[in-house]
Each structure stands twice: as C-alpha cells, then as structure tokens.
Amino acid sequence: MDLVARATGAADLARARAATRDAVLVWRCRDADTAVAAGALAGDRRLPSLGLWLEVSGDYPAALAARDAKTVAALVGLGDVVIEAREHARAHAAVVEALLGGGPVDLVNEVATIEGAYNRPAPRPPVRVWALEGGRLVGGGQSLGLVASGSDALGEWRRYGVGDAGS
C-alpha cells in the first residue's frame, strides 16, 4: 500500500485524487480547515481512497482530530489519517486511534489522560492511523518510508511506501 501526501487548495481536491491514481491520497487543505473542506467538497460520494493529513498542536489536540476524522469518515469515507506533531507524534496518533475505536477509551500517555471516553459510532471500515516520525509513517505495526517525491501543476507531493527512496 502506498500513500501520497499532497497539500492543495480546497478547489483542487478532485484533481489531487485523480492525479494520485494508484495510491491513497492523504490530503491537507492549504486554504481551509482540512476536515471541513473534505466533508464539504466530497458531497454525498463515498471516497474510500481518501485520507487526511492532520497536524495536531495545543490549539488542535488529538481528541479534536479524532472527532474530525470520525465525522469525515461518516460523511465521505476515510481510509487513513496521518498525524503530524512537533513532539510525540506516536502518542498523539495513539489518542486518535483509540478514539476512533468503539470505546470506552482509557489511555494515559505523554499527551493525554483519557478515562472512560467514547466517540461512537466507530467508523466502518476502521480508519488506519499513522504518525509522521523521522520522515516515516508508522502505525499498526507498519512503517512506510518516503519512496518518491516531486511536483506537478498541483504542487509538491510525497509518496510513502514499503521500500526506501533509491532502492
């Protein structure tokens, strides 16, 4: 499985999906809130190959990212979420992953203490959660490295997969 990360304007989501073709698009919106734009632009179409790239911070904690991912999953379908953070990306991703399950969630780590929380219903099919760590995407016992990057009319893109660049 390959993931292609792209940041585009909201109006370019459909073009970004088409340009991705054989991989899962993990999209970040440059000119609006990513989750809101994905939900609004996709209308009632199910987009099983859509993924979101969310950057968590003090202003946008992992619990809110989980809520947004669940909402997008319910509206348009969602296969993958990449969590980026300045520190503790795996801990933030663990919060998102736990809150996308059926609950109850009891979790204590570097970024959160959660006791008895629910975020129901859980998305079906389940959403894969990845953390950006050291230039790799890690999650669910897997690690995806950067295998290619470039730019086109839509801007820069990065492809993550099982191999490493140059191999």
C-alpha positions as CSV (number, residue, x, y, z in Angstrom):
1,M,0.0,0.0,0.0
2,D,1.3,3.4,-0.9
3,L,0.2,6.8,0.4
4,V,0.6,10.0,-1.5
5,A,0.7,13.2,0.6
6,R,-0.5,16.4,-1.1
7,A,-1.4,19.8,0.2
8,T,-3.7,21.7,-2.2
9,G,-6.4,24.3,-2.1
10,A,-9.9,23.1,-1.4
11,A,-11.0,23.5,-5.0
12,D,-8.2,21.1,-6.1
13,L,-9.2,18.1,-4.1
14,A,-10.8,16.3,-7.0
15,R,-7.8,17.0,-9.2
16,A,-5.5,15.7,-6.5
17,R,-7.4,12.5,-6.2
18,A,-7.3,12.0,-9.9
19,A,-3.6,12.7,-10.0
20,T,-2.9,10.1,-7.3
21,R,-4.4,7.2,-9.3
22,D,-2.8,4.0,-7.9
23,A,-2.3,5.1,-4.2
24,V,-4.3,6.5,-1.4
25,L,-4.4,10.3,-1.3
26,V,-3.6,11.7,2.1
27,W,-4.7,15.3,1.8
28,R,-4.1,18.5,3.6
29,C,-6.1,21.6,2.6
30,R,-4.0,24.8,2.3
31,D,-6.8,27.3,2.3
32,A,-9.4,26.0,4.7
33,D,-9.7,23.5,7.6
34,T,-8.8,20.1,6.1
35,A,-11.6,18.1,7.7
36,V,-14.3,20.6,7.0
37,A,-13.2,21.0,3.4
38,A,-13.0,17.2,2.8
39,G,-16.5,16.8,4.2
40,A,-18.0,19.7,2.3
41,L,-16.3,19.1,-1.1
42,A,-17.0,15.4,-1.3
43,G,-20.7,15.8,-1.1
44,D,-22.5,12.5,-0.7
45,R,-20.0,10.5,-2.7
46,R,-18.1,7.8,-0.8
47,L,-14.4,8.2,-1.3
48,P,-12.7,5.1,0.1
49,S,-9.3,6.1,-1.1
50,L,-9.4,9.5,0.7
51,G,-7.0,10.1,3.6
52,L,-6.4,13.2,5.7
53,W,-3.1,14.7,6.9
54,L,-3.8,16.5,10.2
55,E,-1.3,18.5,12.3
56,V,-2.1,18.4,16.0
57,S,-1.0,21.1,18.4
58,G,-2.0,22.8,21.6
59,D,-4.7,24.6,19.6
60,Y,-5.8,21.4,17.8
61,P,-5.4,18.4,20.1
62,A,-5.5,14.8,19.1
63,A,-9.0,14.4,20.6
64,L,-10.4,17.0,18.2
65,A,-8.5,15.4,15.3
66,A,-10.2,12.1,16.2
67,R,-13.6,13.8,16.2
68,D,-12.9,15.4,12.8
69,A,-11.7,12.1,11.3
70,K,-14.8,10.3,12.6
71,T,-17.0,13.0,11.0
72,V,-15.3,12.8,7.7
73,A,-15.5,9.0,7.8
74,A,-19.2,9.2,8.3
75,L,-19.7,11.8,5.5
76,V,-17.5,10.7,2.7
77,G,-15.5,7.6,3.8
78,L,-12.0,7.7,5.1
79,G,-9.3,5.1,4.9
80,D,-6.2,6.7,6.5
81,V,-5.2,9.6,8.8
82,V,-1.7,10.8,9.2
83,I,-0.9,12.7,12.4
84,E,1.9,15.2,12.4
85,A,3.1,16.9,15.6
86,R,6.1,18.8,16.7
87,E,6.6,16.3,19.5
88,H,5.2,12.9,20.5
89,A,3.6,12.2,17.1
90,R,3.1,8.5,18.0
91,A,1.4,9.4,21.3
92,H,-1.0,11.8,19.5
93,A,-1.7,9.1,16.9
94,A,-2.4,6.7,19.7
95,V,-5.1,9.1,21.1
96,V,-6.7,9.4,17.6
97,E,-6.6,5.6,17.0
98,A,-8.1,4.9,20.4
99,L,-10.9,7.4,20.0
100,L,-11.8,6.0,16.5
101,G,-12.4,2.6,18.1
102,G,-15.7,1.6,19.8
103,G,-14.6,2.7,23.3
104,P,-14.6,3.0,26.1
105,V,-11.1,4.6,25.9
106,D,-8.8,4.5,28.9
107,L,-5.4,5.9,27.9
108,V,-2.6,7.6,29.6
109,N,0.5,8.8,27.6
110,E,2.7,11.8,27.1
111,V,0.0,13.9,25.5
112,A,-3.3,12.8,27.1
113,T,-5.1,11.2,30.0
114,I,-8.4,9.8,29.0
115,E,-10.8,7.8,31.2
116,G,-14.0,6.2,30.0
117,A,-14.3,8.2,26.8
118,Y,-16.5,7.3,23.8
119,N,-16.5,8.6,20.3
120,R,-19.4,6.4,18.9
121,P,-20.1,5.1,16.4
122,A,-16.7,3.9,15.4
123,P,-16.0,4.4,11.6
124,R,-16.6,1.4,9.4
125,P,-14.4,0.2,7.9
126,P,-11.8,1.2,10.5
127,V,-9.5,4.1,9.8
128,R,-5.8,3.4,9.7
129,V,-3.9,6.0,11.8
130,W,-0.3,6.9,11.1
131,A,2.2,9.1,12.8
132,L,4.9,11.0,11.0
133,E,8.1,10.2,12.8
134,G,11.6,10.8,11.5
135,G,10.3,11.2,7.9
136,R,8.5,7.8,8.0
137,L,4.8,7.0,8.5
138,V,4.4,4.5,11.4
139,G,1.2,2.8,12.6
140,G,-0.5,-0.5,13.1
141,G,2.9,-2.3,13.2
142,Q,3.9,-1.0,9.8
143,S,6.4,1.6,8.7
144,L,6.2,3.4,5.3
145,G,9.2,5.3,4.0
146,L,9.5,8.1,1.5
147,V,9.9,6.3,-1.8
148,A,9.4,9.3,-4.2
149,S,8.6,13.0,-4.3
150,G,8.2,15.6,-6.9
151,S,6.0,18.4,-8.0
152,D,3.4,19.0,-10.7
153,A,0.7,21.5,-11.6
154,L,-0.9,21.0,-8.2
155,G,2.3,21.5,-6.2
156,E,4.5,19.2,-4.3
157,W,3.7,15.6,-3.5
158,R,5.4,12.8,-1.4
159,R,4.9,9.1,-1.9
160,Y,5.3,6.7,1.1
161,G,5.6,3.0,0.7
162,V,7.3,-0.1,1.9
163,G,10.6,0.5,0.1
164,D,13.0,3.3,0.7
165,A,13.9,6.0,-1.9
166,G,16.6,4.8,-4.2
167,S,16.1,1.1,-3.5
